[in-house]
Amino acid sequence: MSVSKEEAMEKKTDTSGILSIIFSAVKKASVVGIVYLAGYMQWSVAWFIGPIVLFVIRDQWKKASDRKRTIAKAAALASEKDVVLARLGDLPAWVFFPDIERAEWLNRIIKQVWPNVNHYARDLIRDSIQPNLREALEAYKLTGFKFERIVLGTVPFRIGGVKVYDKNIARNEIVMDLDIFYAGDCDITFYLAGIKGGIRDFQLHGMLRVVMKPLITTIPLVGGLQVFFLNNPDIDFDLIGIADLLDMPGLSDILRRIVVETVASMMVLPNKFPIKLSDEVEAIELKAPEPEGVLRVHVVEAKHLMKKDIGMLGKGKSDPYAVITLGAQEFKTKVIDNSVDPKWDYWCEFNVLESDGQQLYVHLWDKDEASDDETLGRATVEVSNIVKKGQDDMWITLEQAKHGMVHLRLTWLTLSDDYSDLKAALEETQQLRITTMSTALLTIFIDSAKSLPQARASTKPDPYAVLKVGNTTQETNVLMRTIHPVWEQGFTFLVANPESDTLYLTIIDKKTTNDLGQITFNISKLSKKTRMEIHKEPFSLLKSGPESKIIWSMHLRVLKHAEPATDVDEEDTALQRSDSKVSTGSTVQEVPQTPDVKPEPIIEPKETLDDLPPNFDEATKVVTGQLAATPSSEGSDLVHRSPSITSSTGIHQLGRIQLTIRYSIQRQRLIVVVHKVANIPQKDQSDIPDPYVKLYLLPERAKDTKRKTQVIKDNCDPVFDETFEYVLSQGELHTKQLEVTVASQKQLFYGSGNVLGMVIIDCEKLNVNQPYTAWFDLCPESEYER
């Protein structure tokens, strides 16, 4: 007799219900048994709390990471319309910049050729990335790294926008920037220390520059490509399998850092990935290009940093140090113990191949021996702005921090082929007495070697070359089983003194570590060559065979101070004016202005009186400066400057605050300068406030939008002159309000709490595309609804 479908379903439901009851009972019995065993064995409660806390932290961290990767993956798969609607606060670059064009046609082409890209990427990862990853992991005692399977999946990378340069480039090259975003369905497995693991949800986002040069008269019309990232791309991924045990804060950061460093060593400036397309082009043109110049950075000091260390009486100070990064190049200052106003006086120099688009990052950290170092904020400088000015001296407000500023002096150095310029460079280093400062730049192209000796009787050597100038050492790739290696690799060295420094080159067999030949070259010999260059000249190797030679090219360039450009952008000048002062107690310290760039008064944009906020200073509605507009056919307009002092105490008798507000379209930042507070009332001589200013962005009033000036002791007219920045899209700006609160660190008798007064400014009503300076009356908290 057959059993009906309904009866089978009922039996299955009963069985699953019984199993769930049994499982629940066993689970509860296990918990009771563990608790009983712990009590019986008299184990410490830390054995239970420790793993629970660890797994809770790991679970929360993984949820946040998975959510971030899911959003990025959805953006890569969704249509452009859906992405724009879902992420109005993070619109693509072409929305704001008309010179960045949409590239959907290019994305369709990439989708068509994606299977072929899969094959090329697999070979590239195994041949180039895998050896570098294996070597880097061995430094952490993680051996035996090897990729087993590499499949990039069916989802290709997307190009968010393309910018093609048509100005300030050579006639024989084409330069374009591609906004690359990859969040695909890759399937990558590997072995590490005999354990199998995998990677999924690999994501990469960065600005990729493609330089097509030189242009030739035969097909394919382009001699070669140089592909590289201007700055380190954002890389993220998720570990699966046994390797998932490593996917927790701290341990996984090591693996991610190694991956980023490996990519940087290949494709982040000053490293380039060259592709030769025509035999008419020599390899030296693609693989050893002359740099554009050298950026000299002086990290002077920082002040008013956040307090991260925990002391006996609450928050102590910090142990700050700075990491200065430009592309793949990185320097680190010493650690200043127990200070929020560190003075480093640290100098470093960066080799710059492409100034346009590159950014200098100064990241401040608090050194912590017991745990991971904590961030104190970050400053960003556009290299192209320094190239235009020649040099700059600036205080920069730290991003991603509640408060703090860093003092930088930046100098742009061009490359001269006139050896007589060396005298001025040497005199500068002697005057400054900086032992790490360079005076010249040496570019070397190692073409090949011939007739190397047999390091082993049975097989040919595995040669690689080691180059050393001063304290800097660089190596070529290892070529297997050859006595005629062809490297075709370029290297760049900063030289302290060409008249005394020496280049050392040694060719070594990888397996036996035996020397196959060496050469010592005095750099001063290049001064006698035409334009201080030699091109593919053979040099005999010492301690080698009689026919052994190295074939190389090199040229020397002297570092020379650049002349500042005359067409400095108005935005850069305004930023310089905003950052040209920094508060020191209750006084103002002036920072030297850049030569040939005259400071100008901050001019208010033309406004109608109806557009001004209700508590805007009435005095600023009257012309206080000279006529700033020239007569035109439509008549002349009057503009005004905000007076630097005020005698009024405001409509509420709480004092007034002077602010400069502006928005940088190029940097996508709202910039607020807190100049001063005037005429804070006091009840008697002993009731003097310790004022400071807090900023928030409304309506969220989130913690990450909080900014705070330093505290000035016993002052009713404090001067701050501190600059704060918020990263905002132009569309998001019109939905924000700026809350400015003046408070006292100590309790006052006449006020409720420590708030002295506040003002809320609607950004939509202000024309913040130009510097906007004004006095605002402070109002009581009760004036604004919470």
N, C-alpha and C positions, 0 to 999 in steps of 0.2 A: 504494500500500500504506500503510495507516494506521499511525502510530506509537503504540505502547502508552503508557499513562499512566506506567508504571514507567520506560520508556526516556526519556521527557520529563523526569521528575524527576531521573534520573541526569545527563542533559546539563546541566540547570540547576544541579545541585550542582557538576559539573565546572567550569562557567563561573564560578560564584561563587568557587570555590576558586582558580581562575587569577587572577581579579580581585583577590582578597585578597592573593595573593602579589605581584602587580605593585604594588599599593598599598603594601605593607610595604617592598618594595624601593625604591620612589620616596621613601618617607618617610625611610628610613635614608640614602639618597643625598643627600637634601636636608640632613639634619643634618650629614653629612660635608662637604658643599659649603659650608654656612654656617661651620663651624669652619675650613675651609681658607681661605675668603674673609676671615674675621676675622684669621687669622694673616698672610695676605698683605698686608692693609691695615693691620696693626699697630693694630687697634682696642683700646681699653681693655676689660678684662673687666667693668667696671661697666655697659657697654651691655647685657650679657647678664644679669648678676645683678640689676640694678635692675628691669627688667620682670618677671623671674621672681618676685622677692620681692613686687612689687606685685600680680601676678595671684594668687599663693598667698594673700596676705592677703585680697584681694577674694573669692576662692573660699571661704575659711573663713568669712568674715563673711556671705556670702550663704547658705551652708549653715545657719549658726546662725539667720539671719533666716527662711529658708524653713521650718526645723523649728518655730520658734515660731509662725509663721502657720498651718502645717499643723495643729498641736495645737489652736490656737484655732478653726480652721475645723471640725475634727472635733467639738469641744465644741459648736459651734453647730448642727451637723447631727445629733448623736447624741441618743439619748433621755436623759432626766434620770437614769435609773437608771445608765446607762453612764457618764455624766459623774461621778456621785458615786463610783462604784466606781473609776474611773480616776484621780480627783483627790481622794483623801481628805484631802490636805494643804491643799486649797483649796476647801473646801465652800462652797456658797452661803450667803448671809447669813441666810436664814430658818431654817437649821438651829440657829443659836445665839440668834437674836433672835425671840421669839414675836410681836413686833409687826410683823415683816416677813412678809407672806403670799405664798404661791405664787400664780402668775397664769397657769396653763396655759390657762384659758378665754380670757384676754385674748390669749395667743399664737395661739390658733386664730382669733380674730377678725382679728388683724393679718394672718395668712396669707391670709384671704379678701379683705381690702381691699388687699393688697400691690400688685396691678397699678395701682390708682389712686394709691397712694403713689408709685409709680415716676414717674407723670406730674407730680405735684406737685413732687417732689424735683428733677426735671429742670429745670423752670421756675425753681425757687428757686436752684439752682446757677448757672444761666446769668445770672439777673438780679442776684443778690446776691453770690455767691461769686466768680464769674469776674472782675468788675471789681476786686475787692480783691486777688485773686491776681495779676492782671496788673500792678497798681500796685506790689505788694510785690516781684515778680520784676524789675521794671525797675530797682529799687535795686541789683540785682546784675548789671546790664547784660544781662539776659535779657528780650528784647522779643518782642512779637507772640504772647503766650499767648492761646489760644482753644480751648475745648472743641469737639470735632467730634461725638462720640457719647457719650451718657450713658445707660446702661442698668444699673440696680441688680441685675438678675438675678432669679432665681426664689426665692432663699432670703431670707426676711424677717428682720428683726432680732428678737431674743428679749428678753423681759422676765424677768429672773431672780427678781424679787420686787417686791412693792408694799408700801409703808408709807403708811398714811393717818393724818394727824395729827388727833387729837380733843381735844388740850389746848393751852393757850397760843396759840390762834389766834382771829382775829376771827369774829364770828357770821355775817358776810356773805361768807365765803370757805371754800373747800375746798382743802387742801394735801396733796399726795401726792408721794412719791419713787418713781421707777422705776429699777431697776437694768437699764440698757440694754446689750445686747451684740449687735454686728453683725459677722459674718464671712461675707459672702455671695459669690456668683459674679458680681460686677459686671463690666461691660464698658465701660470709659471710655477714649476716645482723645482726644488733644489735639495742637495744634501749638504749638511753642515755638521762636522764632527760625527759622521756616520748616522745622523738623524735626518729623516726626510721631512721637509716642510714645504710650504707653498706661499704664494703671494696672489692676492685677489684685490680687486678694486684699486688698481694702480692708477694714480692721478698725477698729472703734470700740467702746470700753467706757467707761462712765461712769455717774454717778448723775444722772439727769435729774429735775428738780423741775417739777411742773405745779401752778400756782396758778389755781384757778377763782374769779374774783371780777369784779364783785360778784354776789351772788345776787339775782335779780329775781323778780317775781311773774308774769311772762308767759313763754311758751315762747320760747327754750329753757331758761328758768330760770337760766341762767348768762350774765352779760353779756359775758364775755371770758375768755381764757386768757393766762397768762404762762408761757412755757416757757423753761427755762434749765438749764445745768449748774452745780452747786455749785462744782466745781473743774474744772480742765482735764481733759478726757477723754483716755484713752490712744488714740492714733491710730497706725496702721501700715499700710503698703501696699508693693506690689512694682511696680517699673517694668519695662515691656516695650518691645520695639522698639528704635529708635535711642536712646531715652531710657535704655535699660538701661546705657549707658556711664556715665551719671551715678550709677548705683546702686552707690555704694561709700562707705565711711566718709568723712565730711567733706562731700562734694558732696551726697549724698542727704540728709544732716542739714539742710542749708539748705532744701531743698524741704519736708521734713517740718515743720521749724520754721515755715515760712511758712503751711503748711496749718493747723497748730495755732493760730497767731496769728490767722488769718482766722476760724476757728471761734470762737475766744475773743472776738474783737471783736463777734460777733453774739450768742452764746448762752452765754457764761460770765460769771457775776456779776463786776461790777455790770451787765453787759449782759444784756438780756432780749429774747426774741422774742415780741412781743405779737400776739394774734389776737383781733380784735373780732368778737363773735357777735351783738350786738344794737345797734340804733340808739339805744336808750334810754340807753346808757352813753357818757359822754364819753371821748374818746381820752386825755385827761390822766390819767384814773384808771388806765389800763393802761400808758401809755408814759412817765409821769413820776411814779412812786410815790415817796413820801417814804422815805428810808433809815431803817434801824433805829437806826443810830448810827455812830460812827467809832472805829476801833481804832488807838490810838497805840502804835507799836513803837519801843523803844530797844534797838538792838543794841549792847551795851556792849563785849564782848570775847569772845575764845575762848582756850582754853588746851590745851596738850598735843596739838596737831594732828599729823597724820602728816607726815613729811618726804618731799617729792616731788622736789625738785630734786637733781640729781646734782652733787656737788662733786669736787674733786681727791682728797679722802681718803675717798670713798664718798658716802653720802647726806648732802646738805646740809640746808637748811631748806626753807621754802615761801614763796610770795608770795600769801598768802590774801586773798580778798575774799568777801563774802557777797551772795547774791541772795535778796531777801525777796519772796515771792509769796503773794497772796491772790486766788484766782480768776484773772481776767484782768489784775489790777493787779500791777505788778512794780517793785521798787526795787533799786538796787545800791550797795553801799558802795565806798569807795576801796580800792585795793590797798595792803596793807602789805608792803613788800619784806623778804625774808630774815627771816622770823619764824614760829615755831610757837605763839606766845602774843600774837596781834595784839590791839590795842586800837583799835576803830573809833569809838566814841562817836557812832553814827549814828542819826538820828531819821527816821521816816517815818510817814505816816498813811494809813489805808485806809478808803474809804467802804464800809460794810457794809449791804447790803440784807436779807440773810437770814443771821443768825448761826448758827442751828441747822443743823448738817451741814457748815458750811464749815471748812476747815483752813488754818492759816497754815504755810507752808513756809519754812524758812531753809536754803538750800543753800550750802555753803561750797566754794569752788573755789581751785585753785592756778593763778595766772596764768602762762602759758607763751607767750612771744613766738614761739618756733620751731615749736610744734605746738599741737594743741587743748588747752584747759585741762583739768586733771585734777581729779576730785572729791575733796574732803576729808571728805565726809559730809553728812548732812541731818538737820534737826530738824523735828518736826511738833508743832503746838499746836492743840488744838480751840478754836475761837473761842467756842463756847458756854460753856466752862469759865471763860473770862475774863469773859464777860458776867455769870455768876453771882457771881464774886468781886469784880468792879469793877476790880481791878488785881492784878498778880502780879509777883514778882521771882524768877526761876528760873535755875538752871543745868540744861541739858539735855544728856544724853549723845548724841552724834551716831550716827545710824543709818548703815549702809552704810560703816562705817569701823572700823578696828581699835581706835582710841582717839581721844579728843578730846571737848571739851565747849564749849558756847556759852552765854553769859550774856545773857539777855533780860529787859527790863522792859516789861510790857504794861499798858496802861490803856484801859479802856472808857469812852467818852464818849457820853452821851445827848444828844438834841436838845431844846432849850428854846425856847419861843416868847416868853419873857420877856426883853426887851432889857436889863433891869437885870442879868442874869447875865453880860453881856459884861465888866463891870468886873473880876470875879474871873478870867475867862479871860485878859484882857490883863495883869493883874498876874502871872499864872503865867508867861506868855511873857517878860515883862521880867525876872523873877527867874532863869529858866533861860537867858536870852540865846540862845535858839535861833531863828534867822531863818526856818527852814522850818516852824515850828509854826503851826497854824491856830487860830482862835478861833471860827469860824462856818462854816456850810455853806449854800450858795446853790443852790437847785434852780430850773431855768428850763425852761419848756415853750414852744418856738417853734411856734405854731399855723400862721400863714400870713402872707403879705404881699399887699398890694393895689396895683394901678396902678403897677407898676414902670416905669421909663422904657425905651424901646427902645434897647438897646445897639448894635444893627445896623439899618441902614436896611431891609434886605430881609426879615429874619426876627426872630422874637422871641428874647429872651435865654434862656440856660440857667443859671438862678440857683441859688446856694447861699449859705448864711449862715455867717460865721466869727465865733465868740464868743471873747473873751479876758478873763480875770480874772487879774491878776498875771502869772505866767510860764506859765500854762496856757491852751492854745488848743484849741478843739474846733470841728468843722464838721458841718453838716447834709448830707443827700444832695443830689445835683445833680438838679434837675427840668428836663426838656427842653421848650423852646419854649413858655414861658408868662410872662405878666406878672402872673399871680395865683397864685403858687406856694402849695401847701398841704403843709407839711412834717410837722407833728404829731410832733415829736421832742422828747425830754426830755434835759436835761444837768444835771450836778451839778458844782459847783466848791467846793473848800475855800478859805476866805477868811482871810487873815492878820489883817486889821483892817477890819471893815465901815465904820468911821468914816472911813477914808481911801481904801479901795480903790474901783475903778471898773470897771464892766462896759462893754466895747467890742463893738459888733456892726456888722459890715460885710457887705453883700450884694454878691456878685461874679458877673459873667458868666463862665462856665467857658471859653468859647471865646476871648473877647477879653481876659479878666482885668481888664476895666474895672469900677470901682465903680458899683453901681446905687443905692447909698444907704447911710447909716451913722447910728449913734446912739450917744451916750455917756450912761451912766446911773450916777449916784452911788448906791452900794448903801445908804448911810446913809438915803436917802429911805424905805426900807422900814420903818425904825424908827417912823415916824409912822403907818403903816397898821395896821389891825386884824389882830392876830396876825402882823404883819409879812408880809402877803400881798397880792398883786394878782392878779386873775383875768380873763384874756382882755381886757386893756385895749389899745386901739390907741394907738400912739405914732407921731408923724410922723417921717419919715426926712429927714435932712439931705443936701444935695448930691444931691437927687433931684427928682422931679416934685412939684407942689403937692398932689396927691392921694395920694402914695405913703405907705403906712403899714405898720408891722409890728404884728402882733397876738400878744401873748405873755402868759404867766402866770409868776409867780415867787413864791417864798417864802424867807424867811431864817430860819435856826435857829442859836441860840448853842450851842456845845459846852460841856457841863457834866459834871463828874465824876459817875459813877453810884454809887449806894449799893450796897454788896455785899449779895448775897442771903444770907438766913440758912440756907437749906436747901442748903448745899454738900454735894455727894456725898462719901460716905466714901472712895471710890476716889480722888477728886481730892485730898482732904486727905492721904491716905496717900502719894500721889505727891509732894505738896508737901513732906511731911516727909522723904521719901527724897532729894529734890533740894535741900533747904535748906542743905546744907553742901557745901563743895568744898575739896579738899586744897590747901594752899599750902606746899610743902616738907614739913616734918614737923609743921606746925601746921594747925589747922582754922579756916577763915574762915567766919563766920556771915553768911548772907544775910538781910536783914530779912524778917520774915514779913508776910503780908498782914494789914492791919488787920481787927479783928473776927473773925479766924479763929485761935483759940488752938491752938498746937501741943500734940499729945497724945502720951503715950508709946506706943510700938509694942506692942500687946498680942498675945500669942501666941494662936493658935486652940487650942481644947481638943483635946488629942491623948491617945491611950492610949500608955503606955510602950512597947508592942510595936510601934507604928507608927513610932517614932523610929529614925533611922539608928544603926548600931552604935557609931559614934564621936561621937554627940551628947553634948554636955557634961552630965555627971551633975549638975552644980550647978544647971542650969536645970530639972531635974525637981522642984526644991523651990521652993515659993512664995517669991519675993523681993520682991514688991510688995504693995500693998494689995489687998483684995478688989475684983475688978472686975465681978463678977456680982451682980445684986440677987436677994434671996430670991424664990422662986416656989413654986408648989404642989408642984413636983417636987423641991424642995430647992435649995440654993445650990451652985454649983460654984466651984472655985478655979481661977484662971488665973494665969499667971506672966509676968514680963518677964525677958528675958535681961540679966544684969548687964553693965554697960559695961566692967568691968575683970575680969581673971582672973589668978590667981597660978600656975595650973598650967601646966606645959610640955607636957602631953598624955601619952598612954599610950606614945608612942614617943620622948618627950623632944625633939621637933622643933619645939615651939611650937604655937600654935593660931591660927585665923582666925575672925573674926566676920563673918557674912553676914546679909543680909536677902533673902529670896526670896518673890516673890509673882507671881500671874498676873492680868492685866487682861483680863476677858472682853470688855469693851466695845472695847478697843483691840487685842485678840488678840495680846498681847505677854507674854512672860516677862521679869520685871524682877528684876535681881540687883544688890544694893548691896553693894559690898566696903567694909566699914567699916575694919577694922584687922587687923593681925597682931601677936600678943603672944608674948614670951618666946622669941625665936629664939636658940638656943644659939650660943656662940662659944668657940673654943678658947683664944684669948688676946686681949689688948687690940688687937693689930694685925689680927686676923682678924674684922673687922666687915663684914657684908654690905651690899650696895646692893639692897634687896629691891624686887620688883614682883610683880604677880599677873597670871597668864594664865588665860583662861577658854576652854573649848571645849564644844560640844554633841556628845555621843556618841549613837549609835555611829559616825556618819560621820567625825567629827573633821575636817570640811572647813575650808578656809581662810577661807571667808566667815563661819564661826561663831567665829572667833578674836576675842577681846577682850583688851585689855591696859591695865593702869593705868600711871600714870607711875612713874618710878624715884625712890626716896627714898634719898639718899646716907647711908652710915654710920649705920644705924639698926637696932636689934634689935626695936623696937616701933613700926613705921611705921603711920601713920594715913593712909588713902586717902580714904574716904568718896566713892567714885566709883560712878556708876550706869550699868548696861549693860542693853540691851534686845535681845530676840530676837523676831522676828515669827513666831509659831507659832499654828496652830489648836488648839482645845482637845482635839480628838481626837489630834493629833500629839504633844501635850505628854506624854501618858502613856507614850510610847515612847522618851522622851529621858532621858539622864543628863547631869548638869552636872559637868564636870571642872574643878577649881580647882587651879592649880599656883602655889606660891610659889617664886620663883627669885631669884637674885642676879645682877646685871649683871656682877660681877667674880668670878673663880674663887676658891673658898675651899679651904683646906687640908684641912678635915675632911670635905668632901662629894665625891661623884662627880659631875662636871659642875657645873652651876650651879643645879640643882634642890635647894631646901631641904626641900620636902615637898609633899604633894598630898592631895586628898580628892575622891572621886567621890560625887555625891549623886544618888540615884534620885528623879526628880521624881514618879513614880507613888506613892511612899510618903509624900509630903508634902502637906498640905492648903495649897496655895499660893493659894487664893482669898482669903486674908487675909494681911497682912504677917507673915512668919515669920522671926524674928530668933534666931540661936543661935550659940554658939561650937562650932567643929569642930576635932578633933585632927588635926594634920598627920601623914600617914603616909609612909613611904618609897615610892619608885616600885615596888619589888619586891613591895609588898603587892597591887598591882593587875595583872591580866593584860592584856597588850597585845593 
